[in-house]
Amino acid sequence: MLVSLPSFARVVAELSKLPGVGSKTAARLAFHLLRTTDRDVEALAEALLEMKRKVGFCRRCFHIAEEELCRTCRDPARDSSRLCVVQEPQDLLAIERSHAYRGLYHVLHGALSPLDGIGPDDLKIPQLLQRLQEEQIEEVLLATNFTVEGEATALYLAGLCKQQGVIVTRLAHGIPSGSDLEYIDAGTVQQAVNGRREL
């Protein structure tokens, strides 16, 4: 039925490319956009284009930024001796919501997954090691997700970081195994940060 409406089918196909959006959800979103005003659709399109033009990644920590350095890296009040390593920018935001951590961050943009062909050079691991050599980091808090890939990444990084002579800690296991940080409430993340342990 939708094949006879190529412009509608194209929107559904494009929305289906988003993570977590299947064809049914994509169709529901397309119907919503069809019912909304031209002004709202134009505002959405303009916001998406503006984000793509202005937002990139911090050259230091690889969090999202509209400038060369993100807001956290530019903040002189942050504890520059502590570095929290997360898998994705969303994980950084989850830790920030907890207000339990005041150090700097490093975003890996993924986790080690040999079965998917993702190795150390596919992540921001070389850049992490460079930071450990160039900056005065005393503690690395490994805040990767509590999944098989996240745990494997944490263990791999722990070995590399210890070779650099820094203290390595891991989030406490108050966060349920198999969960992603971006879906955990701020209180639980705060407890996990406060109860971190050395690896």
N, CA, C and O of each residue as an XYZ file, in Angstrom:
796
protein
N       0.821     -1.193      0.000
C       0.000      0.000      0.000
C       0.867      1.259      0.000
O       0.602      2.196     -0.753
N       1.920      1.281      0.859
C       2.783      2.452      0.942
C       3.683      2.597     -0.276
O       4.221      3.673     -0.537
N       3.846      1.479     -1.038
C       4.682      1.532     -2.226
C       4.114      2.520     -3.228
O       4.862      3.158     -3.968
N       2.772      2.652     -3.255
C       2.133      3.575     -4.186
C       2.278      5.027     -3.738
O       1.893      5.938     -4.471
N       2.824      5.255     -2.548
C       3.076      6.604     -2.046
C       4.577      6.756     -1.810
O       5.034      6.672     -0.670
N       5.344      6.978     -2.873
C       6.801      6.965     -2.732
C       7.350      7.997     -1.755
O       8.322      7.706     -1.058
N       6.764      9.193     -1.678
C       7.295     10.206     -0.757
C       7.081      9.794      0.698
O       7.948     10.024      1.540
N       5.929      9.185      0.999
C       5.665      8.699      2.356
C       6.587      7.522      2.679
O       7.158      7.449      3.766
N       6.722      6.604      1.722
C       7.578      5.426      1.917
C       9.031      5.842      2.143
O       9.750      5.203      2.911
N       9.462      6.911      1.473
C      10.842      7.381      1.655
C      11.068      7.877      3.073
O      12.110      7.603      3.668
N      10.090      8.612      3.626
C      10.207      9.097      5.005
C      10.272      7.919      5.967
O      11.092      7.904      6.884
N       9.403      6.930      5.754
C       9.405      5.739      6.617
C      10.760      5.032      6.529
O      11.316      4.613      7.544
N      11.279      4.904      5.316
C      12.567      4.227      5.136
C      13.687      4.987      5.845
O      14.547      4.369      6.472
N      13.687      6.311      5.755
C      14.731      7.108      6.408
C      14.609      7.032      7.927
O      15.618      6.898      8.620
N      13.394      7.115      8.449
C      13.194      7.026      9.902
C      13.573      5.650     10.428
O      14.028      5.522     11.565
N      13.389      4.623      9.612
C      13.732      3.250     10.027
C      15.223      3.061     10.227
O      15.648      2.099     10.868
N      16.025      3.973      9.683
C      17.475      3.883      9.842
C      17.934      4.322     11.232
O      19.069      4.050     11.625
N      17.055      5.002     11.980
C      17.418      5.460     13.316
C      17.498      4.276     14.274
O      16.728      3.326     14.137
N      18.417      4.314     15.244
C      18.545      3.191     16.176
C      17.282      3.010     17.010
O      16.732      3.973     17.545
N      16.834      1.770     17.113
C      15.663      1.462     17.926
C      14.342      1.761     17.257
O      13.289      1.604     17.875
N      14.370      2.192     15.999
C      13.137      2.519     15.282
C      12.907      1.476     14.199
O      13.635      1.407     13.209
N      11.872      0.664     14.413
C      11.494     -0.330     13.414
C      10.541      0.274     12.405
O      10.214      1.459     12.478
N      10.094     -0.546     11.460
C       9.223     -0.034     10.396
C       7.878      0.446     10.932
O       7.332      1.422     10.418
N       7.333     -0.211     11.945
C       6.038      0.220     12.503
C       6.160      1.569     13.211
O       5.326      2.457     13.031
N       7.211      1.707     14.016
C       7.434      2.989     14.692
C       7.713      4.087     13.674
O       7.230      5.211     13.817
N       8.494      3.760     12.644
C       8.800      4.736     11.600
C       7.524      5.191     10.897
O       7.363      6.378     10.613
N       6.626      4.262     10.617
C       5.354      4.619      9.973
C       4.521      5.497     10.902
O       3.899      6.460     10.453
N       4.505      5.170     12.194
C       3.751      5.975     13.157
C       4.298      7.407     13.224
O       3.530      8.369     13.271
N       5.621      7.539     13.228
C       6.240      8.864     13.229
C       5.928      9.622     11.939
O       5.667     10.825     11.972
N       5.955      8.924     10.807
C       5.655      9.563      9.528
C       4.208     10.056      9.497
O       3.936     11.147      8.997
N       3.281      9.258     10.029
C       1.877      9.697     10.096
C       1.749     10.932     10.985
O       0.990     11.850     10.676
N       2.493     10.950     12.088
C       2.467     12.119     12.972
C       2.967     13.363     12.229
O       2.350     14.426     12.303
N       4.080     13.223     11.519
C       4.622     14.345     10.763
C       3.657     14.803      9.669
O       3.574     15.993      9.365
N       2.943     13.868      9.091
C       1.968     14.201      8.052
C       0.817     15.035      8.619
O       0.291     15.915      7.937
N       0.425     14.758      9.872
C      -0.696     15.463     10.503
C      -0.297     16.807     11.110
O      -1.155     17.659     11.340
N       0.993     17.004     11.370
C       1.429     18.234     12.014
C       1.528     19.372     10.996
O       1.393     19.150      9.793
N       1.759     20.568     11.478
C       1.797     21.732     10.586
C       3.095     21.773      9.786
O       4.103     21.187     10.183
N       3.055     22.470      8.659
C       4.266     22.658      7.855
C       5.349     23.345      8.676
O       6.533     23.038      8.547
N       4.930     24.267      9.509
C       5.876     25.023     10.338
C       6.640     24.104     11.289
O       7.851     24.247     11.459
N       5.922     23.152     11.913
C       6.585     22.223     12.832
C       7.549     21.294     12.090
O       8.638     21.001     12.584
N       7.147     20.835     10.909
C       8.018     19.959     10.125
C       9.264     20.727      9.668
O      10.372     20.191      9.697
N       9.079     21.978      9.249
C      10.211     22.799      8.836
C      11.145     23.069     10.014
O      12.366     23.061      9.859
N      10.565     23.310     11.194
C      11.393     23.547     12.383
C      12.236     22.313     12.703
O      13.410     22.434     13.055
N      11.637     21.126     12.580
C      12.377     19.886     12.820
C      13.497     19.723     11.804
O      14.628     19.401     12.168
N      13.189     19.943     10.541
C      14.201     19.806      9.481
C      15.335     20.806      9.686
O      16.504     20.459      9.520
N      14.999     22.039     10.043
C      16.025     23.054     10.276
C      16.891     22.704     11.486
O      18.106     22.896     11.462
N      16.251     22.184     12.555
C      17.013     21.799     13.749
C      17.988     20.673     13.436
O      19.124     20.684     13.912
N      17.557     19.706     12.643
C      18.434     18.594     12.270
C      19.613     19.088     11.438
O      20.754     18.688     11.670
N      19.335     19.958     10.468
C      20.403     20.486      9.623
C      21.382     21.342     10.430
O      22.595     21.264     10.235
N      20.843     22.159     11.337
C      21.707     22.996     12.168
C      22.605     22.145     13.058
O      23.788     22.442     13.225
N      22.031     21.076     13.633
C      22.828     20.185     14.471
C      23.965     19.565     13.655
O      25.106     19.514     14.115
N      23.656     19.098     12.457
C      24.691     18.484     11.627
C      25.779     19.480     11.248
O      26.943     19.101     11.124
N      25.418     20.752     11.061
C      26.393     21.769     10.696
C      27.243     22.207     11.877
O      28.438     22.456     11.715
N      26.651     22.307     13.062
C      27.327     22.932     14.197
C      27.918     21.969     15.213
O      28.894     22.310     15.882
N      27.359     20.788     15.345
C      27.782     19.881     16.414
C      28.778     18.857     15.876
O      28.541     18.197     14.864
N      29.883     18.748     16.576
C      30.898     17.748     16.251
C      31.357     17.093     17.533
O      30.578     16.955     18.476
N      32.607     16.692     17.577
C      33.142     16.039     18.757
C      34.347     16.813     19.292
O      35.180     17.306     18.532
N      34.412     16.903     20.609
C      35.517     17.573     21.298
C      36.835     16.909     20.901
O      36.935     15.682     20.898
N      37.837     17.708     20.568
C      39.119     17.139     20.129
C      39.875     16.480     21.278
O      40.803     15.705     21.045
N      39.482     16.784     22.527
C      40.182     16.230     23.686
C      39.500     14.972     24.219
O      40.155     13.947     24.403
N      38.192     15.039     24.470
C      37.501     13.917     25.121
C      36.515     13.184     24.212
O      36.051     12.098     24.558
N      36.186     13.767     23.047
C      35.304     13.161     22.053
C      33.829     13.141     22.465
O      33.043     12.342     21.957
N      33.465     14.042     23.402
C      32.059     14.279     23.701
C      31.531     15.237     22.632
O      32.315     15.835     21.896
N      30.220     15.385     22.544
C      29.676     16.311     21.559
C      30.007     17.746     21.948
O      30.051     18.090     23.130
N      30.240     18.580     20.932
C      30.634     19.964     21.189
C      30.318     20.822     19.980
O      30.287     20.342     18.847
N      30.083     22.103     20.241
C      29.908     23.062     19.150
C      31.178     23.880     18.926
O      31.256     24.680     17.993
N      32.161     23.674     19.786
C      33.453     24.334     19.649
C      34.535     23.263     19.621
O      34.239     22.068     19.648
N      35.788     23.698     19.565
C      36.893     22.741     19.508
C      36.926     21.860     20.755
O      37.184     20.659     20.671
N      36.661     22.472     21.917
C      36.578     21.732     23.177
C      35.158     21.800     23.711
O      34.479     22.813     23.546
N      34.704     20.728     24.348
C      33.369     20.707     24.946
C      33.347     21.555     26.221
O      34.391     21.993     26.703
N      32.173     21.773     26.748
C      32.006     22.600     27.948
C      32.758     22.012     29.144
O      33.357     22.752     29.924
N      32.729     20.700     29.289
C      33.406     20.062     30.424
C      34.918     20.263     30.347
O      35.552     20.592     31.350
N      35.492     20.070     29.175
C      36.941     20.236     29.022
C      37.375     21.683     29.212
O      38.517     21.943     29.591
N      36.473     22.627     28.952
C      36.810     24.049     29.121
C      36.598     24.538     30.546
O      37.015     25.647     30.880
N      35.956     23.733     31.399
C      35.603     24.154     32.749
C      36.816     24.039     33.682
O      37.248     22.925     33.977
N      37.377     25.167     34.155
C      38.560     25.106     35.028
C      38.244     24.551     36.415
O      39.163     24.208     37.159
N      36.974     24.457     36.777
C      36.603     23.940     38.089
C      36.604     22.404     38.137
O      36.480     21.817     39.211
N      36.742     21.764     36.985
C      36.751     20.299     36.974
C      38.081     19.780     37.505
O      39.117     20.427     37.350
N      38.042     18.600     38.136
C      39.240     17.959     38.670
C      39.979     17.278     37.516
O      39.575     16.206     37.065
N      41.048     17.894     37.043
C      41.765     17.380     35.875
C      42.649     16.176     36.190
O      43.282     15.627     35.289
N      42.701     15.758     37.457
C      43.509     14.589     37.807
C      42.699     13.291     37.699
O      43.244     12.195     37.834
N      41.398     13.431     37.456
C      40.527     12.262     37.350
C      39.900     12.211     35.964
O      39.463     13.226     35.422
N      39.864     11.003     35.404
C      39.345     10.817     34.053
C      38.361      9.661     34.055
O      38.718      8.532     34.393
N      37.132      9.941     33.680
C      36.081      8.921     33.608
C      35.930      8.481     32.156
O      35.685      9.306     31.277
N      36.076      7.189     31.907
C      35.993      6.645     30.557
C      34.617      6.016     30.358
O      34.219      5.115     31.096
N      33.901      6.504     29.351
C      32.560      5.994     29.043
C      32.519      5.503     27.601
O      33.381      5.845     26.791
N      31.507      4.697     27.294
C      31.384      4.173     25.943
C      30.829      5.211     24.976
O      31.360      5.379     23.878
N      29.771      5.907     25.369
C      29.067      6.808     24.460
C      28.790      8.153     25.132
O      28.803      8.240     26.360
N      28.540      9.202     24.343
C      28.190     10.502     24.936
C      26.968     10.434     25.870
O      26.910     11.160     26.862
N      26.008      9.576     25.560
C      24.823      9.439     26.419
C      25.197      8.973     27.818
O      24.553      9.354     28.796
N      26.242      8.147     27.916
C      26.696      7.655     29.219
C      27.305      8.791     30.035
O      27.108      8.866     31.248
N      28.038      9.664     29.372
C      28.598     10.840     30.029
C      27.467     11.690     30.613
O      27.549     12.148     31.753
N      26.426     11.893     29.832
C      25.286     12.694     30.301
C      24.612     12.049     31.507
O      24.160     12.751     32.412
N      24.541     10.723     31.530
C      23.934     10.022     32.671
C      24.747     10.255     33.943
O      24.177     10.463     35.014
N      26.062     10.221     33.833
C      26.912     10.458     35.002
C      26.810     11.909     35.444
O      26.767     12.187     36.642
N      26.769     12.831     34.501
C      26.622     14.244     34.844
C      25.310     14.517     35.583
O      25.279     15.344     36.494
N      24.237     13.838     35.203
C      22.937     14.015     35.880
C      23.008     13.614     37.347
O      22.245     14.122     38.168
N      23.919     12.708     37.680
C      24.022     12.236     39.066
C      24.701     13.263     39.979
O      24.546     13.192     41.198
N      25.450     14.214     39.413
C      26.203     15.223     40.176
C      27.193     14.586     41.155
O      27.553     15.198     42.160
N      27.632     13.356     40.863
C      28.527     12.642     41.769
C      29.982     12.695     41.329
O      30.867     12.263     42.068
N      30.239     13.216     40.144
C      31.590     13.182     39.584
C      31.936     14.561     39.040
O      31.145     15.161     38.313
N      33.122     15.065     39.392
C      33.529     16.406     38.953
C      34.852     16.408     38.187
O      35.497     17.449     38.060
N      35.249     15.256     37.683
C      36.480     15.182     36.905
C      36.215     15.369     35.420
O      35.173     15.884     35.016
N      37.186     14.937     34.614
C      37.077     15.009     33.161
C      36.608     13.669     32.604
O      36.469     12.696     33.345
N      36.367     13.622     31.301
C      35.839     12.422     30.648
C      36.668     12.051     29.429
O      37.454     12.842     28.907
N      36.456     10.805     28.999
C      36.960     10.342     27.711
C      35.903      9.396     27.141
O      35.535      8.409     27.779
N      35.416      9.705     25.936
C      34.355      8.917     25.304
C      34.971      7.990     24.264
O      35.636      8.445     23.333
N      34.749      6.695     24.424
C      35.340      5.703     23.521
C      34.607      5.584     22.187
O      35.209      5.220     21.177
N      33.330      5.887     22.181
C      32.463      5.696     21.000
C      32.337      4.222     20.646
O      32.519      3.817     19.498
N      32.021      3.431     21.668
C      31.784      2.011     21.456
C      32.480      1.168     22.504
O      33.023      1.676     23.485
N      32.449     -0.131     22.270
C      33.094     -1.094     23.164
C      33.752     -2.166     22.313
O      33.359     -2.393     21.169
N      34.749     -2.817     22.875
C      35.421     -3.898     22.168
C      34.423     -5.014     21.873
O      33.661     -5.424     22.749
N      34.434     -5.493     20.657
C      33.538     -6.584     20.263
C      34.167     -7.334     19.096
O      33.846     -7.070     17.938
N      35.066     -8.274     19.402
C      35.767     -9.004     18.334
C      34.817     -9.690     17.349
O      35.117     -9.778     16.158
N      33.675    -10.177     17.840
C      32.728    -10.847     16.942
C      32.153     -9.887     15.906
O      31.785    -10.298     14.806
N      32.078     -8.604     16.266
C      31.590     -7.585     15.329
C      32.731     -6.871     14.619
O      32.506     -5.915     13.876
N      33.951     -7.332     14.845
C      35.102     -6.730     14.198
C      35.531     -5.395     14.790
O      36.193     -4.604     14.118
N      35.156     -5.136     16.051
C      35.516     -3.865     16.690
C      36.687     -4.116     17.638
O      36.539     -4.765     18.673
N      37.849     -3.590     17.264
C      39.051     -3.737     18.076
C      39.468     -2.414     18.683
O      38.777     -1.412     18.502
N      40.579     -2.386     19.397
C      41.050     -1.170     20.078
C      41.226      0.033     19.150
O      40.945      1.165     19.542
N      41.691     -0.209     17.922
C      41.929      0.909     17.010
C      40.644      1.478     16.431
O      40.664      2.551     15.826
N      39.515      0.774     16.606
C      38.222      1.266     16.134
C      37.568      2.193     17.156
O      36.573      2.854     16.859
N      38.133      2.235     18.359
C      37.619      3.086     19.425
C      38.626      4.203     19.699
O      39.671      4.262     19.050
N      38.332      5.071     20.632
C      39.237      6.178     20.969
C      40.238      5.765     22.046
O      40.557      6.551     22.939
N      40.732      4.530     21.959
C      41.692      4.011     22.935
C      43.094      4.592     22.724
O      43.743      4.962     23.703
N      43.585      4.686     21.482
C      44.910      5.322     21.314
C      44.940      6.754     21.846
O      45.936      7.190     22.422
N      43.839      7.480     21.647
C      43.756      8.855     22.146
C      43.732      8.890     23.669
O      44.273      9.811     24.281
N      43.102      7.883     24.284
C      43.088      7.780     25.748
C      44.510      7.590     26.270
O      44.920      8.258     27.220
N      45.250      6.694     25.660
C      46.626      6.446     26.099
C      47.492      7.683     25.919
O      48.365      7.959     26.742
N      47.255      8.424     24.852
C      47.993      9.669     24.637
C      47.681     10.677     25.743
O      48.577     11.373     26.220
N      46.417     10.755     26.147
C      46.054     11.666     27.238
C      46.743     11.273     28.539
O      47.190     12.137     29.294
N      46.831      9.974     28.803
C      47.476      9.517     30.028
C      48.953      9.886     30.052
O      49.524     10.115     31.117
N      49.568      9.944     28.873
C      50.978     10.319     28.796
C      51.179     11.828     28.899
O      52.179     12.291     29.448
N      50.218     12.597     28.366
C      50.401     14.049     28.273
C      49.779     14.818     29.431
O      50.222     15.925     29.739
N      48.761     14.257     30.078
C      48.067     14.971     31.149
C      48.421     14.361     32.500
O      48.894     13.227     32.577
N      48.191     15.116     33.549
C      48.519     14.666     34.905
C      47.335     13.903     35.506
O      46.710     14.370     36.458
N      47.034     12.742     34.951
C      45.903     11.924     35.402
C      46.371     11.000     36.520
O      47.355     10.277     36.365
N      45.663     11.028     37.646
C      45.987     10.153     38.776
C      45.045      8.957     38.863
O      45.448      7.876     39.292
N      43.782      9.150     38.453
C      42.786      8.073     38.534
C      41.999      8.002     37.243
O      41.582      9.020     36.691
N      41.803      6.771     36.769
C      40.921      6.519     35.632
C      39.737      5.705     36.151
O      39.903      4.585     36.633
N      38.551      6.280     36.044
C      37.312      5.597     36.436
C      36.711      4.966     35.187
O      36.284      5.673     34.275
N      36.677      3.655     35.144
C      36.116      2.953     33.993
C      34.608      2.809     34.184
O      34.146      2.074     35.057
N      33.857      3.518     33.358
C      32.396      3.547     33.473
C      31.750      2.975     32.217
O      30.741      3.488     31.732
N      32.347      1.903     31.698
C      31.726      1.229     30.561
C      30.498      0.472     31.050
O      30.350      0.214     32.244
N      29.618      0.120     30.113
C      28.375     -0.550     30.476
C      28.639     -1.946     31.042
O      29.680     -2.550     30.782
N      27.683     -2.440     31.816
C      27.818     -3.754     32.445
C      27.252     -4.839     31.535
O      26.372     -5.611     31.914
N      27.790     -4.864     30.327
C      27.480     -5.899     29.344
C      28.758     -6.695     29.122
O      29.812     -6.323     29.637
N      28.681     -7.782     28.365
C      29.878     -8.571     28.079
C      30.930     -7.701     27.409
O      32.106     -7.750     27.770
N      30.501     -6.894     26.419
C      31.441     -6.031     25.713
C      32.000     -4.938     26.625
O      33.192     -4.634     26.582
N      31.137     -4.357     27.445
C      31.573     -3.309     28.361
C      32.563     -3.815     29.394
O      33.547     -3.141     29.700
N      32.308     -4.989     29.928
C      33.218     -5.588     30.912
C      34.559     -5.941     30.268
O      35.616     -5.711     30.857
N      34.512     -6.502     29.054
C      35.754     -6.847     28.350
C      36.572     -5.589     28.070
O      37.797     -5.595     28.193
N      35.887     -4.516     27.693
C      36.564     -3.250     27.427
C      37.199     -2.709     28.698
O      38.334     -2.232     28.674
N      36.469     -2.783     29.815
C      36.995     -2.300     31.098
C      38.250     -3.082     31.505
O      39.236     -2.488     31.940
N      38.215     -4.381     31.368
C      39.382     -5.194     31.731
C      40.570     -4.882     30.833
O      41.702     -4.788     31.306
N      40.319     -4.723     29.564
C      41.394     -4.392     28.622
C      42.008     -3.036     28.968
O      43.230     -2.892     29.010
N      41.153     -2.049     29.214
C      41.640     -0.707     29.546
C      42.352     -0.678     30.887
O      43.320      0.062     31.060
N      41.878     -1.482     31.845
C      42.517     -1.518     33.165
C      43.987     -1.911     33.026
O      44.859     -1.308     33.652
N      44.253     -2.919     32.207
C      45.634     -3.345     32.000
C      46.489     -2.257     31.375
O      47.627     -2.037     31.791
N      45.940     -1.574     30.373
C      46.694     -0.505     29.702
C      46.939      0.675     30.634
O      48.028      1.249     30.651
N      45.919      1.030     31.406
C      46.043      2.197     32.289
C      47.008      1.938     33.438
O      47.759      2.830     33.835
N      46.991      0.736     33.965
C      47.921      0.403     35.058
C      49.365      0.489     34.593
O      50.252      0.852     35.366
N      49.601      0.156     33.332
C      50.956      0.270     32.788
C      51.426      1.726     32.767
O      52.627      1.997     32.759
N      50.474      2.655     32.760
C      50.802      4.088     32.763
C      50.977      4.624     34.189
O      51.278      5.802     34.383
N      50.785      3.747     35.186
C      51.006      4.137     36.575
C      49.872      4.924     37.210
O      50.101      5.659     38.171
N      48.649      4.788     36.696
C      47.515      5.493     37.292
C      46.648      4.513     38.074
O      46.653      3.311     37.808
N      45.908      5.040     39.035
C      44.938      4.237     39.774
C      43.749      3.978     38.853
O      43.258      4.894     38.193
N      43.294      2.740     38.812
C      42.154      2.382     37.957
C      41.010      1.927     38.842
O      41.162      1.013     39.653
N      39.864      2.572     38.680
C      38.666      2.185     39.429
C      37.560      1.832     38.447
O      37.631      2.156     37.261
N      36.538      1.162     38.964
C      35.386      0.739     38.152
C      34.139      1.137     38.894
O      34.118      1.112     40.124
N      33.086      1.506     38.170
C      31.810      1.786     38.819
C      31.398      0.601     39.673
O      31.631     -0.551     39.305
N      30.785      0.887     40.817
C      30.277     -0.194     41.664
C      29.150     -0.907     40.924
O      28.513     -0.345     40.033
N      28.922     -2.141     41.310
C      27.907     -2.926     40.603
C      26.508     -2.708     41.138
O      25.696     -3.633     41.144
N      26.209     -1.484     41.593
C      24.836     -1.151     41.948
C      23.967     -1.028     40.714
O      22.739     -1.046     40.801
N      24.613     -0.902     39.561
C      23.895     -0.834     38.294
C      23.661     -2.266     37.828
O      24.596     -3.067     37.807
N      22.435     -2.598     37.456
C      22.140     -3.978     37.055
C      22.988     -4.444     35.881
O      23.247     -3.683     34.949
N      23.417     -5.697     35.933
C      24.195     -6.280     34.853
C      23.361     -6.329     33.580
O      22.168     -6.630     33.619
N      23.990     -6.034     32.464
C      23.301     -6.066     31.178
C      22.585     -4.777     30.830
O      21.886     -4.714     29.819
N      22.747     -3.733     31.661
C      22.027     -2.481     31.415
C      22.942     -1.423     30.820
O      24.165     -1.492     30.944
N      22.320     -0.437     30.168
C      23.050      0.697     29.603
C      22.902      1.887     30.534
O      21.821      2.117     31.076
N      23.975      2.646     30.726
C      23.969      3.778     31.659
C      22.903      4.814     31.338
O      22.325      5.410     32.247
N      22.636      5.037     30.052
C      21.705      6.111     29.708
C      20.287      5.857     30.212
O      19.484      6.788     30.268
N      19.961      4.611     30.581
C      18.616      4.288     31.055
C      18.531      4.157     32.573
O      17.467      3.833     33.099
N      19.626      4.401     33.283
C      19.660      4.253     34.731
C      19.338      5.594     35.384
O      19.783      6.643     34.918
N      18.557      5.553     36.474
C      18.205      6.796     37.163
C      19.432      7.411     37.831
O      20.407      6.722     38.134
N      19.359      8.729     38.053
C      20.508      9.487     38.561
C      20.971      8.990     39.932
O      22.174      8.951     40.189
N      20.051      8.612     40.813
C      20.422      8.133     42.145
C      21.257      6.871     42.098
O      22.237      6.738     42.831
N      20.870      5.942     41.233
C      21.621      4.699     41.095
C      23.007      4.963     40.529
O      23.990      4.367     40.970
N      23.084      5.869     39.541
C      24.391      6.216     38.975
C      25.264      6.872     40.040
O      26.461      6.597     40.119
N      24.670      7.735     40.857
C      25.430      8.398     41.918
C      26.011      7.379     42.893
O      27.175      7.481     43.281
N      25.199      6.392     43.292
C      25.691      5.346     44.203
C      26.815      4.555     43.555
O      27.798      4.214     44.212
N      26.671      4.266     42.274
C      27.696      3.507     41.580
C      29.011      4.267     41.495
O      30.083      3.684     41.658
N      28.928      5.579     41.239
C      30.132      6.405     41.166
C      30.790      6.484     42.535
O      32.003      6.313     42.656
N      29.994      6.744     43.566
C      30.536      6.876     44.932
C      31.114      5.571     45.444
O      32.049      5.582     46.244
N      30.568      4.437     44.992
C      31.035      3.135     45.464
C      32.012      2.464     44.526
O      32.191      1.248     44.583
N      32.653      3.244     43.657
C      33.585      2.644     42.693
C      34.724      1.954     43.431
O      35.030      2.269     44.581
N      35.346      0.997     42.731
C      36.412      0.205     43.340
C      37.615      0.158     42.419
O      37.506      0.345     41.207
N      38.730     -0.088     43.008
C      39.958     -0.203     42.201
C      40.012     -1.546     41.538
O      39.635     -2.550     42.141
N      40.476     -1.590     40.303
C      40.617     -2.863     39.571
C      42.033     -3.387     39.703
O      42.353     -4.444     39.160
